[in-house]
C-alpha cells in the first residue's frame, strides 16, 4: 500500500469543524497512513487524536501551528512531533492564546459597531469551546448573520487587513516559535509559504533566518499552492537544504484541494520530512 501523508490539519480545538476523533475517523476512511494534527496555537486536541489514531493504526504526529510576526506579516510555523507538555512550548502557546483573546474582544467590539449584535458571545458559541478563537470563527458568524455571502467575502469586507473589523496584533517572534518547537523535541516547518507575498528577496531572507534559527523544513505541497508555487518552494528547499513537507491544511469537508491526504505526493527532488519523523533525527 502506498503511504499517504498529511502533516497539516485542524480540529475544533482551533478553527476546524471536526473533533479530533472525527478527524482521525475521516483520515482512516481517506486512507491516510501518517497524520499530524496542527491546530493554531494549541495542542488541546492532541491526546484525543492520539487515542483514535491508535485505534485505526494511523501513525500520528502531535503538532501545532504557531502564529508569528515577521517583516510586518503574519507567518505560520508548524511544529511536528512536539511534546505538548514541554515548558517552553506551553509558555509560548499560553501567551498566543492570550493574544487571541484580546484580539477576539477587539474584533467583536468593531463588529458590534457595524451592527452585528452580541458578536463576542456568539463567536465563542461558534467556536464551541475552541482553545484558540480565530478570524475563521468570526467569518462563519458573519455569513450566518447574512452580512456576507461566503467566507471569502466576510474576510474581505470585515476581517482582512483592509476590512472594517481588522485588528493588528504582534504574534510570537520567529525565534520564539522555532525555539519553542525545538525545545519540545519537534521539527519546525514553514506553513504554506506561497501565501507570504514578500517582495524582492524577502522570502529568501525569511527562509535564511528560519534555517539559521534551527528550522528544518518547508511545506512544498499545500492546498494553498499553485503549481508555480510548488516549484518555487522546491527551489527554496533545495537552495537552503531544507526538508519538504506536505499538508492539506484541512479544516473540514467541502474543498477537494484541502481534503485529508490530497497533498500527499511530494514532488521529485525534495527530501521528505517524514524521513526525519521515522528516524527520530530531530
C-alpha positions as CSV (number, residue, x, y, z in Angstrom):
1,X,0.0,0.0,0.0
2,X,1.3,3.4,-0.9
3,X,1.8,5.6,2.2
4,X,-0.4,8.7,2.3
5,X,1.0,11.6,4.4
6,X,-0.8,14.7,5.7
7,X,1.2,16.8,8.0
8,X,-1.1,19.8,8.4
9,X,-4.7,19.5,9.7
10,X,-7.1,21.2,12.2
11,X,-9.8,20.2,14.6
12,X,-12.4,22.1,16.7
13,X,-9.6,22.8,19.2
14,X,-8.8,25.7,16.8
15,X,-10.8,26.5,13.7
16,X,-11.6,23.1,12.2
17,X,-15.1,21.8,12.3
18,X,-14.4,18.2,13.3
19,X,-13.5,16.8,16.7
20,X,-10.2,15.0,16.9
21,X,-12.0,11.7,16.9
22,X,-14.0,12.7,13.8
23,X,-10.8,13.9,12.1
24,X,-9.0,10.6,12.7
25,X,-12.0,8.7,11.5
26,X,-12.1,10.7,8.3
27,X,-8.3,10.2,7.8
28,X,-8.8,6.5,8.2
29,X,-11.6,6.5,5.6
30,X,-9.3,8.5,3.3
31,X,-6.5,6.0,3.6
32,X,-4.1,8.4,5.4
33,X,-1.3,6.5,7.0
34,X,0.5,9.4,8.7
35,X,-1.4,12.4,10.1
36,X,-0.3,15.4,12.0
37,X,-2.8,17.5,14.0
38,X,-1.5,21.1,13.9
39,X,-4.1,23.3,15.5
40,X,-3.5,27.1,15.8
41,X,-1.6,27.9,18.9
42,X,-2.9,25.0,20.9
43,X,-2.3,21.3,21.4
44,X,-5.6,20.7,23.2
45,X,-6.8,18.2,20.7
46,X,-3.7,16.0,20.6
47,X,-4.4,13.5,23.3
48,X,-7.8,12.6,21.9
49,X,-6.3,12.3,18.4
50,X,-3.6,10.0,19.6
51,X,-6.1,7.6,21.1
52,X,-8.1,7.5,18.0
53,X,-5.1,7.1,15.8
54,X,-4.0,4.1,17.8
55,X,-7.5,2.6,17.3
56,X,-7.1,3.0,13.5
57,X,-3.4,2.1,13.2
58,X,-2.5,5.5,11.9
59,X,1.0,6.9,12.5
60,X,0.0,10.0,14.4
61,X,2.3,13.1,14.7
62,X,1.5,15.5,17.6
63,X,1.8,19.0,16.2
64,X,0.9,22.7,16.4
65,X,0.8,25.7,14.2
66,X,2.3,28.8,15.9
67,X,1.4,32.3,14.7
68,X,4.4,34.6,14.3
69,X,5.1,38.1,13.0
70,X,8.0,38.6,10.6
71,X,8.6,41.5,8.3
72,X,5.2,43.0,9.1
73,X,3.3,39.9,8.1
74,X,1.7,37.0,9.9
75,X,3.6,33.8,9.2
76,X,2.7,30.4,10.5
77,X,5.2,27.9,11.7
78,X,4.2,24.3,12.1
79,X,5.8,22.2,14.8
80,X,5.8,18.4,14.0
81,X,6.4,15.7,16.6
82,X,6.3,18.1,19.6
83,X,6.0,17.1,23.2
84,X,2.8,19.1,24.2
85,X,3.8,19.4,27.9
86,X,7.3,20.9,27.2
87,X,7.5,24.0,29.3
88,X,8.8,26.4,26.6
89,X,6.1,25.3,24.2
90,X,3.4,25.6,26.9
91,X,4.5,29.1,27.8
92,X,4.6,30.2,24.1
93,X,1.1,28.9,23.4
94,X,-0.3,30.3,26.6
95,X,0.9,33.8,25.5
96,X,-0.5,33.3,22.0
97,X,-3.9,32.3,23.4
98,X,-3.9,35.5,25.5
99,X,-3.1,37.5,22.3
100,X,-6.0,35.7,20.6
101,X,-8.4,36.5,23.5
102,X,-7.5,40.2,23.3
103,X,-7.9,40.3,19.6
104,X,-11.2,38.4,19.8
105,X,-12.6,41.1,22.1
106,X,-11.4,43.9,19.9
107,X,-12.8,42.4,16.7
108,X,-16.2,41.7,18.4
109,X,-16.3,45.3,19.5
110,X,-15.8,46.5,16.0
111,X,-18.4,44.1,14.6
112,X,-20.9,45.4,17.3
113,X,-20.3,48.9,16.0
114,X,-21.0,47.6,12.5
115,X,-24.4,46.3,13.6
116,X,-23.6,42.7,14.3
117,X,-25.1,42.3,17.8
118,X,-23.8,40.0,20.6
119,X,-20.7,39.3,18.5
120,X,-18.5,38.3,21.4
121,X,-20.9,35.8,23.0
122,X,-21.9,34.5,19.6
123,X,-18.3,33.9,18.4
124,X,-17.5,31.9,21.5
125,X,-20.6,29.9,20.9
126,X,-19.5,29.5,17.2
127,X,-16.0,28.3,18.4
128,X,-17.7,25.6,20.6
129,X,-15.0,25.7,23.3
130,X,-12.0,26.0,21.0
131,X,-8.8,26.8,22.8
132,X,-7.9,29.3,20.1
133,X,-10.6,31.5,18.6
134,X,-9.7,32.7,15.1
135,X,-10.9,35.0,12.4
136,X,-12.4,32.0,10.7
137,X,-14.9,31.7,13.6
138,X,-15.9,35.3,13.0
139,X,-16.2,34.7,9.3
140,X,-18.6,31.8,9.9
141,X,-20.6,34.0,12.2
142,X,-20.8,36.9,9.7
143,X,-22.0,34.5,7.0
144,X,-24.6,33.0,9.3
145,X,-25.9,36.5,10.1
146,X,-26.3,37.2,6.4
147,X,-23.7,40.0,6.4
148,X,-21.6,38.2,3.7
149,X,-22.5,35.6,1.1
150,X,-19.5,33.4,1.9
151,X,-16.3,33.2,4.0
152,X,-14.2,34.9,1.3
153,X,-16.5,38.0,1.3
154,X,-16.6,38.0,5.1
155,X,-12.8,38.2,5.2
156,X,-12.6,40.9,2.5
157,X,-15.4,43.1,4.0
158,X,-14.6,42.7,7.7
159,X,-11.5,40.6,8.7
160,X,-8.7,41.1,6.2
161,X,-6.1,43.8,6.8
162,X,-8.4,46.2,4.8
163,X,-11.6,45.1,6.5
164,X,-13.6,47.3,8.8
165,X,-13.1,44.9,11.8
166,X,-9.5,44.1,11.3
167,X,-7.3,44.1,14.4
168,X,-3.5,44.1,14.1
169,X,-1.6,42.1,16.7
170,X,2.0,41.1,17.4
171,X,2.3,37.3,17.4
172,X,5.4,35.4,18.6
173,X,8.7,36.2,17.1
174,X,10.1,33.7,14.6
175,X,12.9,33.0,17.1
176,X,10.4,32.2,19.9
177,X,8.3,30.0,17.7
178,X,11.2,27.9,16.3
179,X,13.0,27.7,19.7
180,X,9.8,26.6,21.4
181,X,9.2,23.9,18.9
182,X,12.8,22.7,19.1
183,X,12.7,22.8,22.9
184,X,9.7,20.5,22.7
185,X,11.7,18.0,20.6
186,X,9.9,19.0,17.4
187,X,10.7,19.9,13.8
188,X,9.9,23.5,12.7
189,X,8.2,23.8,9.3
190,X,7.2,26.9,7.4
191,X,3.5,26.5,6.7
192,X,2.1,27.3,3.2
193,X,4.9,29.7,2.3
194,X,3.2,30.5,-1.0
195,X,0.8,32.7,0.9
196,X,3.5,35.2,2.1
197,X,3.9,37.7,-0.7
198,X,7.2,39.2,0.3
199,X,8.6,41.5,-2.4
200,X,12.1,41.3,-3.8
201,X,14.3,38.8,-1.9
202,X,12.1,38.9,1.2
203,X,11.1,35.3,1.1
204,X,14.8,34.2,0.8
205,X,15.7,36.5,3.7
206,X,13.0,35.0,5.8
207,X,13.9,31.4,4.9
208,X,17.6,32.1,5.6
209,X,16.7,33.4,9.1
210,X,14.4,30.5,9.7
211,X,17.1,28.0,8.8
212,X,19.7,29.8,11.0
213,X,17.3,29.7,14.0
214,X,17.0,25.9,13.6
215,X,14.1,25.4,11.2
216,X,14.3,22.2,9.2
217,X,11.5,22.0,6.7
218,X,9.2,23.9,4.4
219,X,5.7,22.9,3.1
220,X,6.2,22.3,-0.6
221,X,2.8,20.7,-1.2
222,X,-0.1,22.7,0.3
223,X,-3.7,23.3,-0.7
224,X,-2.7,27.0,-0.9
225,X,-0.1,26.4,-3.6
226,X,-0.4,26.7,-7.3
227,X,1.9,24.6,-9.5
228,X,4.2,27.6,-9.8
229,X,4.3,27.9,-6.0
230,X,5.2,24.2,-5.7
231,X,8.2,24.7,-8.0
232,X,9.3,27.8,-6.2
233,X,9.1,26.1,-2.8
234,X,11.0,23.1,-4.2
235,X,13.7,25.5,-5.3
236,X,13.9,27.1,-1.8
237,X,14.0,23.7,-0.2
238,X,17.0,22.8,-2.4
239,X,18.8,26.1,-2.0
240,X,18.5,26.1,1.8
241,X,18.9,22.4,2.3
242,X,15.5,22.0,3.9
243,X,13.2,19.0,4.1
244,X,9.9,19.2,2.2
245,X,6.6,18.7,3.9
246,X,3.1,18.0,2.6
247,X,-0.2,19.2,4.2
248,X,-3.8,19.7,3.2
249,X,-4.4,22.4,5.8
250,X,-7.7,20.5,6.3
251,X,-10.4,22.4,8.3
252,X,-13.5,20.5,7.2
253,X,-15.2,18.7,4.2
254,X,-16.1,20.6,1.1
255,X,-12.8,21.6,-0.6
256,X,-11.2,18.8,-2.6
257,X,-7.8,20.5,-2.7
258,X,-7.8,20.7,1.1
259,X,-9.2,17.3,1.8
260,X,-7.2,14.9,4.0
261,X,-4.4,13.3,2.1
262,X,-5.0,15.4,-1.1
263,X,-1.5,16.9,-1.0
264,X,0.4,13.7,-0.2
265,X,2.6,13.3,-3.2
266,X,5.9,15.3,-2.7
267,X,7.5,16.4,-6.0
268,X,10.7,14.7,-7.0
269,X,14.0,16.3,-5.9
270,X,12.9,17.1,-2.4
271,X,13.9,15.4,0.8
272,X,10.7,14.2,2.6
273,X,10.3,15.4,6.2
274,X,8.9,12.0,7.2
275,X,12.4,10.7,6.9
276,X,13.2,12.7,10.0
277,X,10.0,11.7,11.7
278,X,10.6,8.0,11.1
279,X,14.2,8.0,12.2
280,X,13.8,10.5,15.0
281,X,16.6,12.7,13.7
282,X,15.1,15.9,15.1
